Amino acid sequence: MAPDPLVRVTGLRKTFGTRRVLDGVALDVRAGEAVALLGPNGAGKTTLLKILATLVRPTRGAAAIGGQDCARRPEDVRRLIGLVAHGAHVYEDLTALENLRFWAALWGLRLPASDLAAALADVELERHAGERVRTFSEGMRRRLSLARFVFARPRVLLLDEPFAGLDQRARKWLEEYLQAFKAGGGAIVMATHSFGRELAIADRLAILVAGRIALDTPRAALTSDDVQRLYALHTENGS
């Protein structure tokens, strides 16, 4: 018998007032699998990620991470996920090392300095450990925000435009990290408008249109032209 998916979404609906953002979404993501959520602005991609990240409660239906219900057991879910949203979300008045110490404390982790230093080395920021983040470039800030996953070891990554704003070094690191994360049995859900690196990592594509999944298909057999053709077909028909 196949193990249960790490991410399971069933009959998910979300409304804000009279506006229905998600309408009966169903999605499973298994260990070792990455799903790219494609869709136009307003399709519901970010709302779906926020529900999985326990930041928004669904109106109807259910979402679970590692068997834990996102609405009913948010604290348990948060221990299992890593979230990359828009922006670096770092603390400018702290040093790079102090940022990592702060994040580790939020997760209730007591880590030796060597683990934090290793995380900085993984994103090639070890020489900047004692520098205030306000002096960092945007690419360096984004790399620092990614370093937390090195020691947090989540089972599921929720990514919103993960490669946006990254410098070339950070893009290379993130691509290698995500491939290794999948190989280690992690699951990835990433929302994107891009047809670049995200699609190279994805095992499946899910096209979200007007709050519904219009297509959920394996990625391997599709060329870039196929993806763009399918995207245009479903988004034009759903608009």
Phi, psi and omega in degrees: 000132180290142178294156178297150177298150174289328176239127177225123179238128182224127174054036189282128176230141175220127176238145172241102187067237179266359184266121179267114184267320175236142188218086176077037182286134173231132183203130172243139175228122185264166177304136180081014185236144175237131178244128175263123176269115178252153176163158180290169174304136179086003182286339179113006183300309183293323177298319178298316177298319181295324176294316178296329180274005179069018181271340179224139178267139178289154175282324180206160181085190185216151173224136182222145175239124180055033180081359180259128181291129186294328181275324186270332183229059185299323181296320178294321180295318183298335177286345185258350189242156167237132184244128171242106179257186179295139179087163184276331180055054175244164183259112190294329184274358175259158173283171177301315181294320179295325175300314180294321177298319180296313180297320179299320179296322179299325179275359181073027182260133173253099187248141175292157180302330181296325178292320179291320177296322179294323178296319177294322179295324180299327179258015174059045177237013185300328181287349183248017186303322184265008182267144177293139185293338179299341179270357185278150169289167179297321179297320178294321179296318180295320178297320178298319180296330179282337184298334183297331181289339180297319181261338182285330177051060176290162176267337182226134175251132177245114191237128177248108184048061190297333183266355181295132176080000180275145171282173186299322180295317180291325178297316180296315180299314184294319179299315179294320180296316182294322177296318179292323179298315176297314182300332179274005176098011177277162177243145184229133169237120182228131176266136184202154168259355188273150173248027185255241188299325180302319182289332177293331180274331188290141171265334178222154174244134174236116180265119183256125182225124177051041175083003179236150174277111182277334180205134174228110190217150175298148183272330195305318186275359186262133171279169177301321178296321177299315181299313181295323179294314179296319179300311180298317181300312186281324181286326177291320179290332183269353184275000000 
